[in-house]
Amino acid sequence: MQAVPSEFLAIDRKERANRPFFDLDLRSPEVRTCDFEDVVIEFDPERAMVEAARCIHCPDPAPCMVACPTANDIPSAMWLIEQGRFVEAAGIYHKTSSLPEVCGRVCPHEALCQGSCVLNKHHQPVLCGELEAFTVDYERRTQGYVIPVGNPIGKKVAVIGAGPAGLGCADILAQKGYEVTIFESKPAPGGLLVYGIPNFKLSKEVWQEKWEEFERAGVKFVPNTYIGKDKTIDGLFEEGFEAVFIGVGSEVDAKMENTPGTDLPGVFEATDFLIRGNVEVEQLPQSMRKPLEIGKRVVVIGGGDTASDCLRTAIRLGAEDVTCLYRRTENEMPGGKKDRKMAREEGAKYRFLTQPVKFIAGADGKLAAVECIEMKLGEPDAKGRRKPVPVEGSNFSVAADTAILALGYWPDPILGKTTPELEIHDWGLITVKNKAKGNTSRAGIFSGGDCVTGPDLVVTAMVGGRKAGIAIDEYLQNKK
């Protein structure tokens, strides 16, 4: 239910719907490609109030609320923002989201809240993503935010993975008074937020300020600890943890199997490329501290958001010719249109219906070209996507001294292999009995996020962690 009942607001909805729309202000491509700073120019208070006042306040439940995985009370927040009550609006987001300053920046709003805005029928939607980020940033700058910690109840919970799912779970449990310890295989907390999303989409400063909130709430962090290798889940129970949440994501790069040359110098997996291209040396795992060297001609293989991130990172690292190779057409691309638009503005090119079949070395043994074959779309597959079919005799080469494989991700099966009776499926995804609770085949072990669903959104992973946090509390309260 909305905090501010829309149906009782004395507003002229038709007049609001016809107010002028001003899109996000972005730094120019010529400027923003010279650094890794934010691309979006943040709202000032006046701009935020004007934009929020475009909301026509649909009857409860508003379509934007229904489309939001967290069920954020967006209309109520819009009403508070247009009156300049920014901190109160931030409080609306904190009620349902553990990461509003992150989701306001990285969610595919055009497919969620903004995409469902009824103004899309004849006008432009309210920019509710940027407004979400604005309110929380304003709150932090003016008075700060403190996670409301519950009275200690003397029970310990282990969270495996310091990404969105683990953070969502830790947030809920800290508020309920549990002692929470997050174990992370990498040196810094954040998971995908630090080691996957480039700085120009989510600055490390924004994340660091968020993490400090968790630290002030008493959440403990144990870095460089790979559960399944350095410790086991059963070992965590032996250490006194009464429940365990698994939120390790799905971060194993998919391979180009049976494709010669993928081991050549100059061929990178997307994760390795993005981490080494965007993260400070002191936050890198020891195995990734070798300086990243790329050439002037870069190809990125894949069509998701990770591919867009790689294209835009390569441009910022000095590549002169950057091209995306994708085996279907743009209509079938899974990544967001907004990111592709920005990539094109920054100089990236796209070559569709193109499938690499071989990576070719030059005289120095390093990558020199990618042999490709043209594709055409055949009949739809089981998911309804038209299957790409090779065109016989259409092979050609693309000159490249750097290739980045952004083909998607698989789960890490190690926890299933090292945890007796923990049920997994599909190469390592963790099976949960109830998606609304995240309970697994082992009592006391819960899971959520990409390691359950496969690669998905930051917001859906965070929501999965929050739901599991509530379920863990119920489980421990009822445990005898």
C-alpha positions in Angstrom: 0.0 0.0 0.0 1.2 3.5 -0.9 2.2 5.8 2.0 0.6 8.7 0.1 -2.8 7.6 -1.2 -2.8 8.7 -4.8 -6.5 8.7 -5.3 -7.0 11.5 -2.8 -4.4 13.9 -4.2 -6.0 17.1 -5.6 -3.9 17.3 -8.8 -4.6 17.9 -12.5 -3.4 14.7 -14.0 -3.9 15.8 -17.6 -1.9 19.0 -17.1 0.9 17.0 -15.4 1.0 14.5 -18.3 1.6 17.3 -20.8 4.4 19.0 -18.9 7.6 19.2 -20.9 10.1 16.4 -20.6 13.8 16.9 -20.1 16.0 13.8 -20.5 19.0 13.0 -18.4 22.0 15.3 -18.8 25.0 13.3 -19.8 28.6 14.4 -20.2 29.6 14.6 -23.8 31.1 11.5 -25.4 34.3 13.4 -26.2 34.8 14.3 -22.5 33.5 11.2 -20.8 35.6 8.7 -22.8 38.8 10.4 -21.4 38.1 9.0 -17.9 36.1 6.6 -15.8 33.9 9.1 -14.0 30.1 9.1 -14.0 28.5 9.6 -17.3 25.2 11.0 -15.9 25.1 14.5 -14.5 23.2 14.2 -11.2 20.0 16.2 -10.6 20.1 19.3 -8.4 17.1 19.8 -6.0 15.2 22.1 -8.4 15.5 19.6 -11.3 14.5 16.7 -9.1 11.4 18.5 -8.0 10.4 19.4 -11.5 10.8 15.9 -12.7 9.0 14.3 -9.8 6.0 16.6 -10.4 5.5 15.0 -13.8 4.1 11.9 -12.0 0.4 11.6 -12.5 -0.1 9.3 -9.4 -1.8 6.3 -10.8 -4.3 4.4 -8.5 -2.7 2.0 -6.0 -0.9 -0.2 -6.9 0.7 1.9 -9.5 2.3 0.1 -12.5 5.8 1.3 -11.6 5.4 -0.3 -8.2 4.2 -3.6 -9.7 7.1 -3.6 -12.2 9.8 -2.9 -9.5 11.2 -6.1 -8.1 11.5 -4.5 -4.7 8.0 -3.0 -4.9 9.4 0.4 -4.1 6.6 2.9 -3.3 7.6 5.1 -6.2 4.5 7.4 -6.3 4.8 8.3 -2.7 8.5 9.1 -3.2 7.6 11.3 -6.2 5.1 13.2 -4.1 7.6 13.9 -1.4 10.4 14.8 -3.8 8.2 17.4 -5.6 7.7 19.1 -2.3 11.4 19.1 -1.5 11.0 16.5 1.2 14.0 14.5 -0.1 15.1 12.8 3.1 11.6 11.5 3.7 11.6 10.2 0.1 14.8 8.4 0.7 13.2 6.7 3.7 10.5 5.3 1.4 13.2 3.6 -0.6 15.1 2.3 2.4 11.9 0.5 3.6 12.0 -1.9 0.6 15.6 -1.8 -0.8 19.0 -2.5 0.7 20.8 -0.7 -2.2 18.7 2.2 -3.4 21.8 4.3 -4.4 23.0 1.4 -6.5 19.7 0.3 -8.1 18.9 4.0 -8.9 22.0 3.9 -11.1 22.3 0.4 -12.6 18.8 -1.0 -12.9 17.5 -1.3 -16.4 14.8 1.2 -15.6 13.4 1.3 -19.2 12.5 -2.4 -18.7 11.1 -2.0 -15.1 9.6 1.1 -13.4 10.1 3.6 -16.2 9.1 1.1 -18.8 5.8 0.5 -17.1 5.0 4.2 -16.5 1.6 5.0 -18.2 3.1 8.2 -19.6 4.9 6.0 -22.1 1.6 5.7 -24.1 1.8 9.3 -25.3 4.7 11.0 -23.6 8.0 10.2 -21.8 8.1 8.4 -18.5 9.1 9.9 -15.2 12.9 9.4 -14.6 12.3 7.5 -11.4 15.7 5.8 -11.4 17.7 9.0 -11.3 15.3 10.4 -8.7 15.9 7.4 -6.5 19.6 7.9 -6.6 19.2 11.6 -6.0 17.2 11.2 -2.8 19.6 8.8 -1.2 22.7 10.8 -2.2 21.0 14.0 -0.8 20.3 12.2 2.4 23.9 11.0 2.8 25.3 14.4 2.1 23.0 16.3 4.4 22.5 14.0 7.4 23.8 10.5 6.6 22.0 7.2 6.8 22.2 4.6 9.6 21.0 1.1 9.2 18.6 0.6 12.1 20.2 -2.3 14.0 18.0 -4.5 16.2 18.9 -5.5 19.8 21.5 -8.3 19.8 19.9 -11.7 20.1 23.1 -13.7 20.4 22.9 -15.7 17.2 25.5 -15.8 14.4 24.7 -16.1 10.7 27.3 -16.5 7.9 26.8 -15.0 4.6 28.9 -16.3 1.7 29.4 -13.6 -1.0 29.6 -9.9 -0.5 27.6 -9.0 -3.6 24.0 -7.8 -3.9 22.3 -10.9 -2.7 24.6 -11.3 0.4 24.2 -7.6 1.2 20.4 -7.8 1.0 20.5 -10.7 3.4 23.0 -9.0 5.8 20.9 -5.8 5.8 17.7 -7.7 7.0 19.6 -9.8 9.6 21.4 -6.8 11.1 18.2 -5.0 11.5 16.8 -8.0 13.4 19.8 -8.2 15.8 21.8 -11.0 14.4 25.6 -11.1 14.3 26.4 -11.2 10.6 29.8 -12.2 9.1 30.3 -12.0 5.3 32.9 -14.3 3.7 34.2 -13.1 0.3 36.8 -14.8 -2.0 38.1 -11.4 -3.2 40.0 -8.7 -1.2 37.1 -6.1 -1.1 33.4 -6.4 -0.4 30.9 -5.6 -3.1 31.0 -8.5 -5.5 29.6 -7.5 -8.9 29.3 -3.9 -7.6 33.1 -3.6 -7.4 34.4 -6.3 -9.6 31.9 -6.3 -12.4 30.2 -2.9 -13.0 32.5 -0.2 -14.4 33.1 3.0 -12.6 31.4 5.1 -15.2 28.1 3.4 -14.3 28.7 3.0 -10.5 31.5 4.9 -8.9 33.6 3.1 -6.3 33.0 6.2 -4.0 29.3 5.6 -4.0 29.8 1.9 -3.2 32.4 2.7 -0.5 30.0 5.0 1.3 27.4 2.3 1.2 29.7 -0.3 2.6 30.6 2.0 5.5 26.9 1.9 6.5 27.1 -1.9 6.8 30.3 -1.6 8.8 28.6 0.8 11.2 25.8 -1.7 11.6 28.3 -4.2 12.9 28.5 -6.4 9.8 31.8 -8.2 9.8 33.8 -8.9 6.6 36.3 -11.7 6.0 38.1 -11.2 2.7 40.2 -13.6 0.6 38.3 -16.6 1.9 37.0 -18.9 -0.8 34.3 -21.1 0.8 34.6 -24.5 -0.7 38.4 -24.3 -0.7 39.6 -22.3 2.3 36.7 -23.3 4.5 33.6 -25.5 4.1 30.0 -24.7 4.9 30.0 -27.5 7.5 33.1 -25.9 8.9 31.1 -22.7 9.4 28.5 -24.5 11.4 31.2 -26.0 13.5 32.5 -22.5 14.2 29.2 -21.6 15.8 27.2 -20.1 12.9 23.5 -21.2 13.2 22.5 -20.5 9.6 24.3 -19.9 6.3 23.2 -17.8 3.4 24.8 -18.5 0.0 24.9 -15.5 -2.3 28.0 -16.2 -4.5 26.4 -15.1 -7.8 27.1 -16.7 -11.1 30.6 -15.5 -12.1 32.3 -18.2 -14.1 32.8 -17.0 -17.7 31.1 -19.0 -20.4 33.7 -20.5 -22.8 33.9 -20.6 -26.6 34.2 -24.3 -26.7 35.8 -26.0 -29.8 37.0 -22.6 -31.1 40.8 -22.6 -31.8 42.9 -19.8 -30.5 41.0 -18.7 -27.4 44.2 -19.2 -25.4 46.2 -16.8 -27.5 47.8 -13.7 -25.8 45.3 -10.9 -26.4 42.2 -12.9 -25.9 40.5 -12.1 -22.6 37.5 -13.3 -20.7 35.1 -10.5 -19.8 35.5 -10.8 -16.0 39.3 -10.6 -16.1 39.2 -7.7 -18.5 36.6 -5.6 -16.5 38.2 -6.3 -13.2 41.7 -5.4 -14.3 40.4 -2.4 -16.3 38.2 -0.9 -13.5 39.6 -1.8 -10.1 42.4 -0.3 -8.2 45.5 -2.6 -7.8 45.1 -2.9 -4.0 41.6 -4.3 -4.4 42.6 -6.9 -7.0 43.2 -10.5 -6.3 46.9 -11.4 -6.5 46.4 -13.4 -9.7 45.0 -10.2 -11.5 47.6 -7.6 -10.6 49.5 -7.9 -13.8 49.0 -4.6 -15.8 46.3 -4.9 -18.4 47.6 -4.4 -21.9 45.3 -4.0 -24.9 45.8 -3.1 -28.5 44.3 -0.5 -30.7 41.9 -2.8 -32.5 39.5 -4.5 -30.1 36.6 -6.9 -30.7 34.0 -7.8 -28.1 32.0 -11.0 -28.7 28.5 -11.1 -27.1 25.4 -9.0 -26.9 24.5 -8.5 -23.2 25.2 -5.7 -20.8 28.6 -7.1 -20.1 29.5 -6.7 -23.7 28.5 -3.1 -23.6 30.6 -2.6 -20.5 33.6 -4.1 -22.2 33.2 -2.0 -25.3 33.0 1.2 -23.3 35.9 0.2 -21.0 38.1 -0.6 -24.0 37.5 2.9 -25.5 38.5 4.5 -22.2 41.6 2.4 -22.1 42.8 3.9 -25.4 41.5 1.5 -28.1 41.0 3.2 -31.4 38.8 0.7 -33.2 36.2 -1.1 -31.0 33.7 -3.5 -32.6 31.0 -5.8 -31.1 30.5 -9.1 -32.9 27.1 -10.7 -32.4 25.7 -13.7 -34.0 22.1 -12.6 -34.1 20.5 -9.2 -35.0 20.1 -6.2 -32.6 16.5 -7.2 -32.0 17.7 -10.3 -30.3 20.3 -8.7 -28.1 19.7 -9.2 -24.4 21.5 -6.1 -23.2 19.9 -2.8 -22.5 19.3 -0.3 -25.3 20.5 2.6 -23.2 24.0 1.1 -22.8 24.2 0.3 -26.5 23.2 3.9 -27.3 25.9 5.3 -25.1 28.5 2.8 -26.5 27.7 4.0 -30.0 27.9 7.7 -29.0 31.4 6.9 -27.6 32.6 5.3 -30.8 31.8 1.6 -30.6 30.6 -0.2 -33.7 28.4 -3.3 -34.1 28.6 -6.1 -36.6 25.6 -8.4 -36.5 24.9 -11.9 -37.8 28.6 -12.6 -37.2 30.1 -15.6 -35.4 33.8 -16.0 -34.6 35.1 -19.4 -35.5 38.9 -19.0 -35.0 41.4 -16.7 -33.3 44.5 -16.2 -35.5 48.0 -15.5 -34.2 50.4 -13.1 -35.9 54.2 -13.6 -36.4 54.8 -12.7 -32.7 52.4 -15.3 -31.5 49.8 -12.8 -30.3 46.3 -12.3 -31.6 46.2 -10.7 -35.0 42.8 -11.5 -36.4 39.5 -13.2 -35.8 38.1 -15.5 -38.4 34.3 -15.2 -38.6 31.4 -16.7 -40.5 28.2 -14.9 -41.5 25.0 -16.1 -39.9 21.3 -16.0 -40.8 18.4 -16.5 -38.5 16.6 -19.8 -38.7 13.6 -21.2 -36.8 12.9 -20.2 -33.2 14.4 -22.3 -30.5 12.7 -23.6 -27.3 12.8 -20.1 -25.8 11.3 -18.4 -28.9 14.6 -16.9 -30.1 15.4 -17.5 -33.8 18.5 -19.7 -34.0 21.5 -18.4 -35.8 22.6 -20.6 -38.7 26.0 -20.4 -40.5 26.1 -19.3 -44.1 28.2 -21.8 -46.0 31.4 -20.3 -47.5 30.9 -16.9 -46.0 34.1 -16.9 -43.9 36.0 -13.6 -43.5 38.6 -12.1 -41.1 38.4 -9.1 -38.8 41.8 -7.6 -37.8 42.1 -7.4 -34.0 44.9 -7.4 -31.5 42.5 -7.8 -28.5 39.4 -9.9 -28.2 37.1 -10.0 -25.2 34.7 -12.9 -24.7 31.5 -11.6 -23.1 29.4 -14.7 -23.6 27.6 -15.0 -20.3 28.2 -16.7 -17.0 27.9 -20.1 -15.3 27.6 -20.9 -11.6 30.6 -22.1 -9.6 29.7 -25.7 -8.7 32.2 -25.9 -5.8 29.7 -25.4 -3.0 27.5 -28.2 -4.2 30.6 -30.5 -4.5 31.9 -29.7 -1.0 28.6 -29.6 0.9 27.0 -32.9 1.5 23.2 -33.1 0.7 23.2 -29.6 -0.8 21.1 -30.1 -4.0 22.3 -28.4 -7.1 21.2 -28.5 -10.8 22.3 -27.2 -14.2 26.0 -27.2 -13.7 26.0 -25.8 -10.2 22.9 -23.7 -9.6 21.6 -24.1 -6.1 18.2 -25.7 -5.7 15.8 -23.9 -3.4 12.6 -25.4 -2.1 10.7 -22.1 -2.0 11.8 -19.1 -4.0 10.1 -16.8 -1.6 12.3 -18.1 1.3 15.5 -19.4 -0.4 15.6 -22.5 1.8 17.7 -25.3 0.3 17.8 -29.1 0.7 19.9 -28.6 3.9 18.4 -27.3 7.0 19.9 -24.0 8.0 21.3 -23.3 4.6 19.6 -20.7 2.5 20.5 -19.1 -0.9 19.4 -16.4 -3.3 20.5 -14.3 -6.3 22.3 -15.4 -9.4 23.6 -18.7 -7.9 19.9 -19.7 -7.7 18.4 -18.0 -10.8 21.4 -17.8 -13.1 22.6 -14.4 -14.3 20.0 -11.7 -13.6 19.8 -8.2 -12.3 21.4 -6.5 -9.3 18.0 -5.7 -7.9 16.6 -9.3 -8.2 19.7 -10.7 -6.5 19.3 -8.1 -3.7 15.6 -9.0 -3.3 16.4 -12.7 -3.2 18.9 -12.0 -0.3 16.3 -9.9 1.6 13.7 -12.6 1.3 16.2 -15.2 2.6 17.1 -12.9 5.5 13.4 -12.9 6.6 13.3 -16.7 6.2 16.5 -17.2 8.2 15.0 -15.1 11.0 11.9 -17.2 11.0 13.9 -20.4 10.9 16.1 -19.4 13.9 13.3 -18.0 15.9 11.5 -21.4 15.6 14.6 -23.6 16.0 14.6 -25.5 19.3 
